[in-house]
Amino acid sequence: MSPSSSVRVRVIHWFRRDFRISDNTALNAACAAGAEVIPVYVQSSWHRHHRWTGSVRQEFLCGCLRSLDGNLRTAGGRLIVRRGQADVELGRLIQETGATAVYFNRDPDPFGKEMEGRVARVCAELGVESLGFKDHFLHEFGEVRTGEGGPFRVYTPYGRVWRALPKALPGSVAVNLRTPAEVASLPLPELSSWGLAPSGAQPVEPGERAARERLRHALEGPLRSYGDDRNTPDGQSTSRLSQDLRFGLLSIREIYNRALAAREGSQTKTQRDSYDKFIGELAWREFYGSILAVWPEVLDLEFNPQWRGLPWGEADERFARWTRGETGFPIVDAGIRELLATGFMHNRVRMIVAMFLTKDLQIDWRHGEAWFMRHLVDAEIGSNNGGWQWSAGTGADAAPYFRIQNPWTQTKRYDPDGAYIRRWIPELKNVPGAVLATEPSPGLRMASKYPLPMVKHAEERDRVLAMFASHKERMVLV
Ligand SMILES: Cc1cc2nc3c(=O)[nH]c(=O)nc-3n(C[C@H](O)[C@H](O)[C@H](O)COP(=O)(O)OP(=O)(O)OC[C@H]3O[C@@H](n4cnc5c(N)ncnc54)[C@H](O)[C@@H]3O)c2cc1C
């Protein structure tokens, strides 16, 4: 299938969300083809129009592209930038350069897959190869199957099969790209080229080097006690690698194999269990990726058909308060403000914030999903949809709809001394933890500049339970 290694051919490597030169499956294959490699990134205008595009992720992307260009230069190449629709631009580049193949790593998302189909058609028309490689996941959805050969609908058995499958080892660092000097490139993209204004947020440092440093730090630090600490939102209790997986700054093979090695070198059971738990989270990512691949309709509809057509509320002024972090529920507001300030939110708080929107305010999970997509640097279509549907009680492995987290109890359990809340809500800097975790008596404020809770949790709990129950009844009658 691959071009003969005896002939010097030109191969295009199409960068999409795999912005690294280490263990990059398609890039290594392009180099191995004995080729001059033309690494290209096509900046699409899709982002400008889509409701999921936000400044902070595009800023991070620009940083990743700068870092990638630098790394490619050390490997004898450089990043060629084009702007437009990928299939059209790649077609042009093939004709300009006489490339004989387009290599790329497969994208797990429906939009990415659709573009791969179009690129394959253009390549076929021009008589060149297009080769997609598995790279983003350790196991793509077709590999993790039930006994009957079908896809899993729940995580626990999926995780068991996923763990038992043999896993690939990391590959090498790309060298000798030999990108031809005459290939023209646009300047590296800037935020303004998407028509976006700066976010003002301060995410972690972009690029492959910074991501590898994060991995080292996580393995030697937080992940050792991940089993016990991962639900603590203050400080770093988790790996903080989600944006690196999202943008492919590190390969999943490198992360998995290094976590496995750390597990094997563990001194204590606590450490071993912690690395195990972390590996289980990597499987969650692939589980949600497979749900999206098999049932792409989850982007519009509830995964569990029983809950389609629930009378969720619209994105009204209450939604606007939630997006500003002004609900009067300190743990919810701290999460939103962390996200606005950094492009990241801790997983435990994502659950609390999402459950608050769907259960306490009964607002459609799709509004929360889209807002997260705009503000998260790590926004990943499958994981985000999975997390939102889980929180709404409508998803795969759904928290049954009647299990509703109480934000005050959650605060007591996961931020008992209020350190996380005070970090993100300066108005509450003098309020003790016990007060932050207790629903204030009617009319009593926690601080003069901080709002009263916008709803009473107990009342909203009853209201949302009634909403689910009456929908269930209607479904039975129909
Ligand atoms: C409402 C909601 C929305 C979410 N949206 C996203 C999203 O857009 N992108 C995203 O990557 N994660 C999302 N998650 C999952 C999770 O919150 C983040 O992956 C995690 O907080 C990232 O921090 P970390 O890298 O320190 O994670 P760690 O705890 O260190 O986990 C390691 C890696 O495992 C994966 N992972 C961990 N937990 C989950 C999970 N529950 N589902 C899927 N993958 C997981 C991530 O790739 C993560 O980087 C969402 C969760 C919820 C409840």
The ligand as a Tripos MOL2 file, in Angstrom:
@<TRIPOS>MOLECULE
LIG
   53    58     1     0     0
SMALL
NO_CHARGES

@<TRIPOS>ATOM
      1 C1        -19.8040   17.9900   32.0600 C.3       1 LIG1
      2 C2        -18.4230   17.4440   31.7150 C.ar      1 LIG1
      3 C3        -17.7890   17.8610   30.5620 C.ar      1 LIG1
      4 C4        -16.5230   17.3510   30.2260 C.ar      1 LIG1
      5 N1        -15.9120   17.7930   29.0650 N.ar      1 LIG1
      6 C5        -14.7080   17.2850   28.7250 C.ar      1 LIG1
      7 C6        -14.0690   17.7140   27.5240 C.ar      1 LIG1
      8 O1        -14.6010   18.5110   26.7390 O.2       1 LIG1
      9 N2        -12.8310   17.2170   27.2440 N.ar      1 LIG1
     10 C7        -12.2190   16.3040   28.0740 C.ar      1 LIG1
     11 O2        -11.0880   15.8820   27.7780 O.2       1 LIG1
     12 N3        -12.8220   15.8670   29.1910 N.ar      1 LIG1
     13 C8        -14.0310   16.3310   29.5520 C.ar      1 LIG1
     14 N4        -14.6190   15.9080   30.7100 N.ar      1 LIG1
     15 C9        -13.9530   14.8630   31.5080 C.3       1 LIG1
     16 C10       -12.9930   15.3680   32.5950 C.3       1 LIG1
     17 O3        -13.6090   16.3630   33.3480 O.3       1 LIG1
     18 C11       -11.6790   15.9030   32.0490 C.3       1 LIG1
     19 O4        -11.1140   14.9850   31.1420 O.3       1 LIG1
     20 C12       -10.6700   16.1210   33.1760 C.3       1 LIG1
     21 O5        -11.1770   17.0470   34.0970 O.3       1 LIG1
     22 C13        -9.3590   16.6380   32.6080 C.3       1 LIG1
     23 O6         -8.4470   16.8680   33.6390 O.3       1 LIG1
     24 P1         -7.1380   15.9740   33.7650 P.3       1 LIG1
     25 O7         -6.4440   15.9130   32.4610 O.co2     1 LIG1
     26 O8         -6.3840   16.4690   34.9230 O.co2     1 LIG1
     27 O9         -7.8060   14.5590   34.0490 O.3       1 LIG1
     28 P2         -7.2560   13.2560   34.7740 P.3       1 LIG1
     29 O10        -8.1750   12.9890   35.8990 O.co2     1 LIG1
     30 O11        -5.8280   13.3260   35.0520 O.co2     1 LIG1
     31 O12        -7.5420   12.1140   33.6890 O.3       1 LIG1
     32 C14        -6.6060   11.7720   32.6680 C.3       1 LIG1
     33 C15        -7.2540   11.8560   31.3020 C.3       1 LIG1
     34 O13        -8.3120   10.9180   31.2100 O.3       1 LIG1
     35 C16        -9.3830   11.4700   30.4490 C.3       1 LIG1
     36 N5        -10.5660   11.5860   31.3070 N.ar      1 LIG1
     37 C17       -10.5940   11.7640   32.6510 C.ar      1 LIG1
     38 N6        -11.8670   11.7720   33.0950 N.ar      1 LIG1
     39 C18       -12.6530   11.5980   32.0090 C.ar      1 LIG1
     40 C19       -14.0540   11.5120   31.8140 C.ar      1 LIG1
     41 N7        -14.9170   11.5970   32.8340 N.pl3     1 LIG1
     42 N8        -14.5150   11.3590   30.5670 N.ar      1 LIG1
     43 C20       -13.6710   11.2580   29.5180 C.ar      1 LIG1
     44 N9        -12.3260   11.3180   29.6440 N.ar      1 LIG1
     45 C21       -11.8310   11.4880   30.8740 C.ar      1 LIG1
     46 C22        -8.9210   12.8370   29.9830 C.3       1 LIG1
     47 O14        -8.3600   12.7040   28.7100 O.3       1 LIG1
     48 C23        -7.8800   13.2000   31.0190 C.3       1 LIG1
     49 O15        -6.9200   14.1090   30.5640 O.3       1 LIG1
     50 C24       -15.8960   16.3990   31.0670 C.ar      1 LIG1
     51 C25       -16.5520   15.9830   32.2360 C.ar      1 LIG1
     52 C26       -17.7990   16.5090   32.5630 C.ar      1 LIG1
     53 C27       -18.4740   16.0490   33.8190 C.3       1 LIG1
@<TRIPOS>BOND
     1     1     2 1
     2     2     3 ar
     3     2    52 ar
     4     3     4 ar
     5     4     5 ar
     6     4    50 ar
     7     5     6 ar
     8     6     7 ar
     9     6    13 1
    10     7     8 2
    11     7     9 ar
    12     9    10 ar
    13    10    11 2
    14    10    12 ar
    15    12    13 ar
    16    13    14 ar
    17    14    15 1
    18    14    50 ar
    19    15    16 1
    20    16    17 1
    21    16    18 1
    22    18    19 1
    23    18    20 1
    24    20    21 1
    25    20    22 1
    26    22    23 1
    27    23    24 1
    28    24    25 2
    29    24    26 1
    30    24    27 1
    31    27    28 1
    32    28    29 2
    33    28    30 1
    34    28    31 1
    35    31    32 1
    36    32    33 1
    37    33    34 1
    38    33    48 1
    39    34    35 1
    40    35    36 1
    41    35    46 1
    42    36    37 ar
    43    36    45 ar
    44    37    38 ar
    45    38    39 ar
    46    39    40 ar
    47    39    45 ar
    48    40    41 1
    49    40    42 ar
    50    42    43 ar
    51    43    44 ar
    52    44    45 ar
    53    46    47 1
    54    46    48 1
    55    48    49 1
    56    50    51 ar
    57    51    52 ar
    58    52    53 1
@<TRIPOS>SUBSTRUCTURE
     1 LIG1         1 GROUP 0 **** ****
